[in-house]
Amino acid sequence: MASITLPRDVASSTIVAGIATASRAVLVAGQLAAVVLTVDVALDRGATAGLPLVLAPIAAALLLSVLLLVRPGLLTAAVFLVGAGAASTAFVVLGIHVLPSLDDPSPYILNRLGTGIALVGAVRGSARSGILWTVAGTLVGNGSVALGQLIVDRPIEIGLGPLLTGLVLVLVYVVLAVARVQAKRRIPDLDALQRDLETAERRGALEARSAALIHDTVLADLAAVAARSGPIDDRLRRSLRADLALAVRPTPVAEEPVGGIPRHRLVDELVELAGRYAWRGLTVQLSGAETLTGHPIDDGRAEAVMGATRAALDNVVAHAGTDRAEVVVGVRDGTLAVLVVDDGRGFDAVDADRLGVRGSIRSRIEGVGGTVRLWSGAEGTTVMMSVPLGLPHDEAGEVLG
């Protein structure tokens, strides 16, 4: 099966999104545990009469946490912070009202909802987003517990739970951010290295051709002149002038990759397509296009790839709400893969038809024997199009037949 390595930025966003999802799952589990702890304490102290009232804020916070886990985004995260903060304050007030000794010997149970708020997680798929939202959640969590204690006229004693939870999660996101920066510094620009290598080899090829030209013309002419004892005749003079003109004539360097393999026209079309979107406010970074060199692809499949890539970028402009995208090209095991990646607003799989994915992208690629895969979430959208290289089966049969 053909495969392609995701770009570093996409891989980093995937890791951040995974950590955010895991923290939200822990948040839901922690609130379920808060229900169990509260019920256990109420039963132990014989204060079951007001138990439903105490559990109501936990239920509200739990619903908001499940919503954040299922539908992460800026709006749901903001609603979660406000709603869960209010629920945490209400839980402290009602808990102390129903069970006056609920904070004895420590506020461990009272700060359960406040502790969980710090687990809001990254929203935009970047470590910086994770740091900002975790700090905001930690402040809201600590503040909600303190506000509840002030309302019931208790001394402020929040406990270390909310603070430590937020601190640990912030450190995780900081480590990811630092690792990403260091990776960018240490890993060379492979595309630039490839271009430098091609330029050096073209220069070497030109020098070899020049040396061969000098050997075949100028040196031969000098030998002919040296062999004559008298004046040179008109025929040799014309030959010398023609050879000198050939030697000093500028020789164009062919825009071909190493080895004399022609540059695939799809490369130029992708470069032109990426530049065209700059006028529409979208910066498109193209990488890996040179991997097409030496791989045959028929015109029909090339047109399908171009049309589908253009449609995917149109969707980024129309729906993603971002000003940058990345087009990654790769060839492996006889298959061409093109990824269109953005870090904007994602969408559900059920919305794919509304965005024109089926008509503009999937039908084009599947019509030439390819496949389309799509990933979308809060961290952005990735459309991966794969088509087999070479001639279609019917054309190959005609050639062989």
Summary of the structure (lengths in Angstrom):
residues: 401
radius of gyration: 33.4
end to end distance: 28.7
largest distance: 129.3
contacts: 1277
relative contact order: 0.09
helix: 65%
strand: 10%
